[in-house]
Amino acid sequence: MTYLNDRITIDSEQCGGRPCIRGMRIRVTDVLDLYSAGLNANQILTEMPDLEEEDLRACLQYASKRIDHPVLAA
């Protein structure tokens, strides 16, 4: 099990190895999908009461780190 900011966990035995929040079966993509559907942080926390505000920030930080990679021109 690997941790990012002690909030994002990756376990090959859970959710197909997709990144989840604090070992729960709430995937990072679930939170990002709610943001993309137009929900704000307070609405997401209402929809998913097991989450904490820091979990939402960790999801955004995780996504940012995953897409921030160097582009090499050939």
N, C-alpha and C positions, 0 to 999 in steps of 0.2 A: 504494500500500500504506500503510495507516494502522496505527500502533502504540499500544497501551494498555499502559503500564508496560513497554515493550520486550518483551512476552511474547505479547500477543494481536495477531494480524495479520488484516487483512481484505484479500483480493485477489480482485477480480471474476473472475479466471481460475482460481481454486482453490476447490473445494468450493462452487461456486455463489455465491461471495461471502460465505459464512458465516464468522463469526469462528473462527480456528484458532489453534493454539499454535505460536509461533515459526516460522511458515512451513511447518510440517509439515501433513500431511493428518489431523491429529487436531483435531476440532472442539471448541469449548468445550462444546457440548451433549453430546458423547460423555463428557466428564468429569463433567458435571452428572448425566447419566443413571446413571453408575456410583455417584455419591454417593446418588442417590435410590433405587438398588437396594439400598442398605445397606452398600456397601463403604466402608472408611475410607481415609485417605490412603495408608497403607502398602500396602494391598491394590491400590489404583489404580496406584501406582508399580510394583508387581510385575506387574500386568496390562499396563502400558504403560511398559516400561523406558526409552524415549526421553524420558520426562517427568522433570521435576525438581520438588521440593516447591514451589518458587516459582511454577511453572506452575499448580499446583493452586490456590494462593492467588490468582493472577491471574484464573483462571476464576471463582472465587467473587466477587472484587471486580468483575469485568466484569458478572456477572449482577446484582449488587446495584445497580450504577450504572444498568443498563438498566431495572430495575423501579422505581427511585426517581424518580418524576416527580410534579409537582404535580397535584392533583386540583382542577379548577375546578367550582364549583357554579353551575349556571345559574339 
